[in-house]
Amino acid sequence: MEERAGEGFVFRPSPTPPGLLVAFSSRGVAPPDHASLTGYLARRFAGALGLPGMPIVRASQVHGNAVARVDEEPPSGSVRDAGRCDILATGLRGVALAVQTADCVPIVLAGSRSVAVVHAGWRGSAGNAAAAGVAALAEWNEAPAALRAWLGPSIGPCCYEVGGEVAARFAGEFARRSCDGRFVLDLAAVNRAQLAAAGVPPAAISSHPACTRCGGERFACYRRDGGAAGRMIALVARLP
């Protein structure tokens, strides 16, 4: 992925298909009195990408696999909440979809007629949220074999310790015991495998290599910083 310094510290996959915007931000923090962290950071991020007026649709994330389909274009410069879900999908042009993360895996999916964005923590991954995102794009007749997928920065198996009850939800190749006997989970690998099982070609799946916990303060990490973690934004749009 191409990296560019500047406001939001932009991670943009390169190359991407013409007419498609895919971008992942670094850590951002909203003012304490702001009602929507995602909305504030996404609006700033769109401005840093040179699209200050692009309408944005966000999710009130609940660590699940529910999908919200976006069929109506919000007003220019606005941020609309699609409700309690972790997956957004649209066939509209000129509308950005955004999720926020601070260790979880952000996934962008794109076909020729539609796009989706997925927030996948361990609960969403246990519920196969990645495959739900692929299935959502089937409503626009997108064949999984023709999709592209990008995974943004997330906590890595170097740092993601989980309890035995969480490890048991995943196959042994994704959860293993660390040197001190605790379990560690490779959440990005789980989602890559789920995308491949849903029909997305492995060669069409890109993954940012950074770990949000040990990769430095430019990454938001709840495991490291708790309530002061801030959030990162994953954003996708079909450009007008």
N, C-alpha and C positions, 0 to 999 in steps of 0.2 A: 504494500500500500504506500502511496505517496504521502509524505507528511509535510505540512507547511506551518511555520510558526506564525503567530498572530493571535488576535482575539479568538478565544475558544480553542486554539491549537487544533487545527483541522487534520483529520485523517481521512483522505479520500482515495478509495480504490482506483487504481489506474492500470489498464484502461477500463472504462465503463462504456456500455452501448450509447450511441448518439441519442441525445434527447433525454438522458436519464441523469438525475442527481442522486448520488449516494455519498453520505458523509457521516462521520462519527466525531463528536467533539471530545475535548478533554474535560477535566473537572471544572465545574462552575458552581457558584453559590448565589442564591437569590437573597434579596433583602428580607429580613425576618417578618415584615408585615405583608409580604406578597402572597396572594392567595394560592397561586399555582407555581410551584417550582418548575415543573416541566414547561408550562407556558412561558414563563419568564426566560428560562434558558434557551428554549427553542426559538423564541422570537429574536433574542440576541444572536443566536447561532445563524439563523437565516440572514440576518443583516450582515454578519461577518462573511457569509458566502456570496454576498452581493444581491440578495433577494429580500430586501426589507419588507416588501408588501405582500409576499406570498402568503396566502392563508395556510394555517397549520391545524391539523387535527391531532389531538393527543388522547391518551387513554388514562382512566383512573385505574391503575394497575392493581391486580388482586392476586398475582402469582397463580394464574390458572391457564386455561387454554381456550377461553371464549373469544370469538371473533366479532368485530364490528365492521360492517361493510359501509363505506363512505360513498354515497351516491349524490349528495348535494354539496355544491361548492360554497364554503363559508365566505363572508365578506372579505375583501382585500385587507390585509394587515391584521386579521383577527386570529385568535386561537380558540378552537372549539373542542369541548370535552365530549368524547364519544361514549362515555360511561364506563362501567365496571367491566374491563376486559384487558387482555394482554396482547391481542393481535388486531391490527388494523389493515384493511385492504381496500383498494380503490382502482377504478379504471379511469378516473378523471385525470386530466392534465392540469398543471398549474396549481395543484394542491399538495402540500407536504404532509407526510405522516411521520409522527415522532413518538418514540418511547424513551424513558429515562432508565439508566442503570447505575449501579455502584458496586459491582461485582458480578451481577447476573450477565447472561449472554444476550447481547442485542443482535438480532438477525434481520437482514434486509433481503427480500426476495423480489425478483423482477422477471417478468415475461415480456412479450411483445405488446400486450394490451393492458397490462395491469401490474400493480406493485403491492407489496405488503411489508409490514415491519412487525417483528415479534420480540417480546420481552420474555426471556426464559431463565428463570432461576431453577433451583433444584425441584421445586414443586411443579412448575410449568414443564420442566423437562421430563419429570416422572409421568406427566400427563400428555407427553408427546406434542407439545405446543408447536414445535418445528413442523411436524407433519400436518397439523391443523392449519398452519399458514400456507403450506403447499396446497392443501385441499381447498382453501378459500379462493385461491386463484383459478381453480377449475371452473368457478362460476363465470369466468371470462374466457372459458375454453382454452386455458393455458395447459399445455402438456407438461408434466413434471420434467420430462427429459429435455425440454427446451428452456427451463428456468436457469437463472443465475442466482447464487446466494453469496452473501458476504456476512461474516461474523466479526463484530467489533471487539475491542479489548474487554476481557473478563478475568475473573480470578482463575489462576492456573492450578494444576495439580501439585505444584510446588508449595502452595499455600492454603489450599481449600480443604481444611480438615472438617470431617462430618462424623456424626455418630453412626453406630452400627445399624440403627434402624433406617437411616437415610441410605447408607451404603448398600443395604440389602435390596433397595428399590432398583438398583442398576446391576448390569452384568459385571462379572469379575474383571473384565478387561478395562472397565472404566473406574472402578473403585478398588483400591488396594491398601494394604497396611503400610504405614510409614515405618521408619526405623525405630521409632519409639512405641510402636504397636497401635497407633491411632490410624483411623481410616482417612484417606485422601481421595478426592473425586475429581476426575477430569471432565468438567462440565462442557467445555467446548467440544471435546471428542464425542460426548454423548449426542450433542446436537448435530454434529457432522454426520454421525452414523444414522441418526433419525432422518435427516434430509436425504441421505443416500437410499435408505430403505423406502422412502416415499417416492423415489424415482428420479431425484435430482442427480445428475452425473457427478461423481466425486471430483472430476477435473473442473467442474463449474462451481465448486464451493471454495471460497477464499476465507482465510481466517487470520485476523491480526494476532501476532505472536506474543504481545505484551501480557503480563500478569498485572492486574490492577493493584494487588497488595504489595508486591515487591518491585514493581516497575517505576515507582517514584510518585511524587505528589501531583504530577500532571494528570494522574488517573484518580478518579473517585473510587474510594474503597471503604465500604461500611465495616468490613472486618477489621480494618486498620484504625479508622478514625471515628467510628460510631456515628453519633448524630451530627458531627461536624464534617462528614464525608463529602457533602455536596452531591452532585449528580453529573453524569455525562449524557449526552443526547445522541441518539441514532436517528437519522433523518433520511427519507427517500421521497422523491417527487418525479413524476413525469413532467418534463418541462413543456411550456406552451409551444 
